[in-house]
Amino acid sequence: MAIATQYFQTIGGVTSYFQNEGGLQAFVVDNGAYPASACADTVTPGNCITDAQIQAKIAAVMTAQGWTGGMNKIFVLYTSQGEGSCFDNTNASCAYVQYCAYHSSFSFGGQTVIYANIPYGEPARCQAGGQTTPNQVNGDIAANVATHEIMEAATDPLGDAWFDSSGNENGDLCNFNFGVNTWGTGTGAGNQMWNGTIMEVQQEWDNHAAACVQAGPQ
């Protein structure tokens, strides 16, 4: 996230830059049944949840855990294999066909809730040519798109902040652009090392360099 420190906002004449802080604060594994399918995507017919259902699940977990929203948090929801999603019941924009993940926001309890929907990583549809999987293929694919959405949620949380003249957010500009793999070999190679674990995640757009990079300003 150090790359994001060059992004800023100016409100009331006061400029503030993105801070390279934070990390995983908590998580919940929900083993309950999915809500009844409310959409009909082509990849996982009969097992499809809408964005409204995703928002409702996040709100329910927040309530159960006593969590609050706010502009300095993001809630990331991962779904299991065989469960798809669409934005709504018109089935016009669905997992694995129109998107591999997305981020958005909603209001709950008088606060803004920033969230990301990360569908199960399907290699046939969400793995780029040349993208390695140094750990577990489906998890690696999901981790890659999660970094994309987290970076975009940080720099354009409400859809009115950073994007280019074509409407691309910073993650879009480097989507499936991994650069040079400097760790490991073969299918176990990756471009990042985090706490001793090799990862293969996309580069991010650096305004200073006007290019996709693996590391940016501190």
SULDAMO-V373293 format. One record per residue. RES is the residue in three letters. SS is DSSP state (H for helix, E for strand, C for the rest). OMEGA is omega as a letter, one per 20 degrees, with the letter a starting at -180 (* if undefined). Layout:
res = [RES	RES]
ss = [SS	SS]
omega = [OMEGA	OMEGA]
This chain:
res = [MET	ALA	ILE	ALA	THR	GLN	TYR	PHE	GLN	THR	ILE	GLY	GLY	VAL	THR	SER	TYR	PHE	GLN	ASN	GLU	GLY	GLY	LEU	GLN	ALA	PHE	VAL	VAL	ASP	ASN	GLY	ALA	TYR	PRO	ALA	SER	ALA	CYS	ALA	ASP	THR	VAL	THR	PRO	GLY	ASN	CYS	ILE	THR	ASP	ALA	GLN	ILE	GLN	ALA	LYS	ILE	ALA	ALA	VAL	MET	THR	ALA	GLN	GLY	TRP	THR	GLY	GLY	MET	ASN	LYS	ILE	PHE	VAL	LEU	TYR	THR	SER	GLN	GLY	GLU	GLY	SER	CYS	PHE	ASP	ASN	THR	ASN	ALA	SER	CYS	ALA	TYR	VAL	GLN	TYR	CYS	ALA	TYR	HIS	SER	SER	PHE	SER	PHE	GLY	GLY	GLN	THR	VAL	ILE	TYR	ALA	ASN	ILE	PRO	TYR	GLY	GLU	PRO	ALA	ARG	CYS	GLN	ALA	GLY	GLY	GLN	THR	THR	PRO	ASN	GLN	VAL	ASN	GLY	ASP	ILE	ALA	ALA	ASN	VAL	ALA	THR	HIS	GLU	ILE	MET	GLU	ALA	ALA	THR	ASP	PRO	LEU	GLY	ASP	ALA	TRP	PHE	ASP	SER	SER	GLY	ASN	GLU	ASN	GLY	ASP	LEU	CYS	ASN	PHE	ASN	PHE	GLY	VAL	ASN	THR	TRP	GLY	THR	GLY	THR	GLY	ALA	GLY	ASN	GLN	MET	TRP	ASN	GLY	THR	ILE	MET	GLU	VAL	GLN	GLN	GLU	TRP	ASP	ASN	HIS	ALA	ALA	ALA	CYS	VAL	GLN	ALA	GLY	PRO	GLN]
ss = [C	H	H	H	H	H	C	E	E	E	E	C	C	E	E	E	E	C	C	C	C	C	C	C	C	C	C	C	C	C	C	C	C	C	C	C	C	C	C	C	C	C	C	C	C	C	C	E	E	E	H	H	H	H	H	H	H	H	H	H	H	H	H	H	H	C	C	C	C	C	C	C	C	C	E	E	E	E	C	C	C	C	C	E	E	E	C	C	C	C	C	C	C	E	E	C	C	C	E	C	E	E	E	E	E	E	E	E	C	C	E	E	E	E	E	E	E	E	C	C	C	C	H	H	H	H	C	C	C	C	C	C	C	C	C	C	H	H	H	H	H	H	H	H	H	H	H	H	H	H	H	H	H	H	H	C	C	C	C	C	C	C	C	C	C	C	C	C	C	H	H	H	H	C	C	C	C	C	C	C	C	C	E	C	C	H	H	H	C	E	C	E	E	E	C	C	E	E	E	C	C	C	C	E	E	E	C	C	C	C	E	E	E	C	C	C	C	C]
omega = [r	r	a	a	r	r	a	r	r	a	r	r	a	r	r	a	r	a	r	a	r	a	r	a	a	r	r	r	a	r	r	r	r	r	r	a	a	r	a	r	a	a	r	a	r	r	a	r	a	r	r	r	r	r	a	r	r	r	r	r	r	a	a	a	a	a	r	r	r	a	a	a	r	r	a	a	r	r	a	a	r	r	a	r	r	r	r	a	r	r	a	a	a	r	r	r	r	a	r	r	r	r	r	r	r	a	r	r	r	a	r	r	r	a	r	r	a	r	r	a	a	a	a	a	a	r	a	r	a	r	a	r	a	a	r	a	a	r	r	r	r	r	a	a	r	r	r	a	r	r	r	r	r	a	r	a	a	r	a	a	a	r	a	a	r	r	r	r	a	r	r	a	a	a	a	r	a	a	a	r	a	r	r	a	r	r	r	r	r	a	r	r	a	r	r	a	r	r	r	a	a	r	r	a	r	a	a	a	a	a	r	a	r	r	a	a	r	*]
